[in-house]
Amino acid sequence: MMAKKEVPIQSLDDYLPNGAYPYVAEYLHEFGIHLTITKERATILGDYRPAYDHRAHRISVNGNLNPYAFLITLLHEMAHLLVFEQYGLKVQSHGAEWQQRYGQLLAVFIEKKLFPADIEKELLRTIRKPSASSCGEEELMRVLQQYDPSASGRVRVEELLPGQHFQTPDGRIFIKKEKLRKRHKAVELSGGMVYLFSGIYLVQKVIN
């Protein structure tokens, strides 16, 4: 099980863009949200668990995200909460109801001028058609990566040539193969398993 840590609400400010804390805290208090911050998870940036049996709404967000990605992920999960409050489990997780709520939340925080101009531009596009994945739009992710200190020294999979070796954050080494539609095929050196990577996935280049 992935270790989580509860963060005192006062220190939440450390994970958010400057000026965002008062607005986020207002939502956390209003809905009694139990927020936890996790270590990096490979497949998700955040998740939401609805309130039940006298337990509070629970949201978790990866703590390794830069402040702008952290806030966007938190808003993504808060939109799930708002949809649950209104519809329960009667609608699809990322259906029209969620898209509307998420777009409304983004609009509120964009109006606060909490994001740099390049991120704000991509978020305005997101409002028109939100993605089911936190920070899921590739162009938005490219912009967000520019504010990620951990991106230093790494390259996107799409920047590698076929035949080049690369290492993922968990230490595994792959050989890049051809592109298949929107994903890039790669073979793990140890075992020969085939994997498909998003072009914007950050990896460490390995000299062949």
Residue, then its C-alpha position, 0 to 999 in steps of 0.5 A: m500500500m502506498a504510504k500517505k501523510e496527512v498535512p496540517i492545513q497551514s502547511l498546505d500552502d507549501y504545495l500550492p501556487n502563491g495566493a491559492y491557499p485561502y481559496v483552497a482552504e475555503y473548499l476544504h472547510e466547507f465540504g470537510i475534505h480529508l486531504t492526504i499527500t502521497k509519494e509519487r504514484a506511477t499511474i495517477l496524480g490524485d484520487y477521490r473517495p466519497a464520504y460514507d458511513h460517517r467518514a469524510h470525503r477523502i482526496s489524495v494528491n501526489g506530493n512531488l507535483n509542482p505547485y501548478a500541477f498540484l492545484i490542477t489535480l486537486l481541482h480535478e478531484m474536487a470536481h468529483l466531490l461536487v458531482f457526488e454531492q449532487y448526483g451520488l453514483k448516478v452519473q459517469s465519473h468523467g461524464a458531462e456533469w463532471q466536465q461542467r463542474y471541473g470547468q467551473l472550478l478551473a474558471v474560478f481559479i483562473e480568475k484569481k490570476l494564480f497561474p502563469a500566462d502560458i498555463e492559463k492559456e492551456l487551461l482556458r482550452t481545457i475548460r472547453k473539453p476537460s480530460a478524464s486524466s488529471c493534467g491529462e491534455e498533452e499540451l498542458m502537460r508540456v507547459l507544466q513540465q517547464y515548472d517542474p524542477s525534477a524535469s531537469g536532465r530528463v527528456r521526453v520519450e518523443e524526443l528519443l530516436p528509435g533504438q535509443h536506450f532510456q531509463t524510467p524513474d523506477g530504474r528500468i531500462f528500455i529500448k525505444k522502438e517505433k511510434l504506434r498512433k499516439r504511443h511510443k513502443a519500447v522494449e524492456l531490456s530485462g525480460g523483453m516485455v513490450y510497453l507503450f509510453s506517452g510521448i511526454y513521459l519524462v525519462q533519463k537518456v542512457i548511452n547505448 
